[in-house]
Amino acid sequence: MVHPTPTQRQLIASFCAEPNLAPTLMAAGGSYTANQIRVGHVVGPANCRDPIIHDIQIRINSGGGAEVSSPAATSIWRRALEQGATTTPATYDAGAISKDMLAGGKIATDIIPVPGNLLAAGSTILTRATRTVKNAVSGVFDPATDNINGINMNGPSSQGFRTVGGAQVNSNGAMNASGSGGGNVVWPWMISGIPDAPMAAGRVIGDSIAQYLNDTNTSTTGGYIKRALNNVNGVVMPWMMCVLDANKMQNNTPALAPLQWTDIEYLTFVMMQCATNDIAASRSLVQMQSDFVACATKTKTTIGPYGLPVLMLASCCLNRGTFTGAMNTVKTDYNNWLLAGADGYCDGAYDGRPYQGDTASYSDNIHPTATAHADMAGPLATFLTPFLDPYYRPPGYVSLV
C-alpha cells in the first residue's frame, strides 16, 4: 500500500483532554488572580511541523446529562511551547499575545515557530499557559465570581496552581509555585500539526475506569487505556481523553455533546469505553445500541487527515460485581454485538474481561486494581498495533460514506 507524505493537520501528541473538573473560584482561599499551567506531552512516532495548541471551555455533566459550557467566566489565555531549554511563545490571530475564550468556546494559537519548525518524533515537549478570568459585566477580574476548571489526571511534569504573581508562560523549566493555591492544571484540548510520515491518533470517550480510578494517577500509569496508548508496539500513539467519573455513553452522543464531537477530522479513530454506568442505570440493549450507533455514525461519516473515514473502536464493558442478573445479560449481549462488528458500526472491539481479574478483589467490586489495569494494558496495546497504520482497515470493514 502506498503511504504518501501527510499534508493534513492532525493530533500529534499525548496528554490532551477535555477539562473534567467542576469549576472553582479562581481566588478561593486567597487573592489569586492567575492560573499557571505546565504539562508534558510525548510526540508520536513521526517528526511534526507547524504545531498549534487548541483549548476548549466545556465539560460533560455526567450526573445531569448534556454537555455544559463551563466555566461561565471568560478566560484570557496565553500559551507557549517548551522544548528542552527553549520556550517559544505562542500568539493568536496573527500576532496577539493573548486571546479571550468564552464559555462553550474553543481557541487555537497561531502556528508556533519552534526551532527548526520541527517537533522530533518521540520527544517530550511541554505546553505552558497563564490563564486569568474576567467578569462578563465589568470586563475585569472579579475574585468573588470568576471561576476556572481543570483536569484531575496527571501528565509529565504536571503543574497547575493559582498565584498572585505575573505570567510564567514564557519562562523555562518548573514554574515557581511559592505563595500559590493548588490545583487547576489544564491539558490542551489538542496539539495539532503535520507529521512527516503517516501517524495514527485517537480520542477516548470514557468513565472513571478509563480515567484511572484505583490505578495510580501518574504520567506512566493512569488506567489501562492510557497505559496502552503510551506503549503501542514501543511508541506513543497520540491521544486525547474525554473522560470523567460516572460518565455514560448516553450523555456523550453528538446530540447531547456537540462540542465534544468537533475536531474529529484531526483523528484516525475514536474509542468508546463508556458502558458500565449505562448498564448500571438499567438502560436496555436497544438503548445502548442506539447510542453507540449515533456516536459511530458521526465518527464513520467524518473524513480524517488521510482522506479516509475515522474509525470507530470500542472497549467492551468489563465485568462488574454489582450488576444484577438482568444487567449482566445486557452486558454480555452488548459486548457480543460489539465483537461481531455492531452491524458494521464498530471497526474493532477490545475485550479486557479475560485480563481484569476477579471483581471480588476490587475495593468496590467495580473499579479494577492497579494490577488489573496493568494486566489489561498489554493486550489492549496489541489490539491497537495494526491501527498504528492510519490506512489500515480491519477485516469486514464497513464504510458509511
PyMOL commands that set and color helices and strands:
alter all, ss='L'
color gray80, all
select helices_A, chain A and resi 115-117+208-211+224-229+249-252+259-261+264-266+276-280+285-300+325-339+342-344+353-355+359-361+370-388
alter helices_A, ss='H'
color red, helices_A
select strands_A, chain A and resi 10-11+16-17+24-25+34-42+48-56+58-60+67-69+74-83+86-89+99-101+106-108+124-134+147-148+159-163+190-195+202-206+239-243+269-272+311-315+348-350
alter strands_A, ss='S'
color yellow, strands_A
deselect
rebuild
show_as cartoon
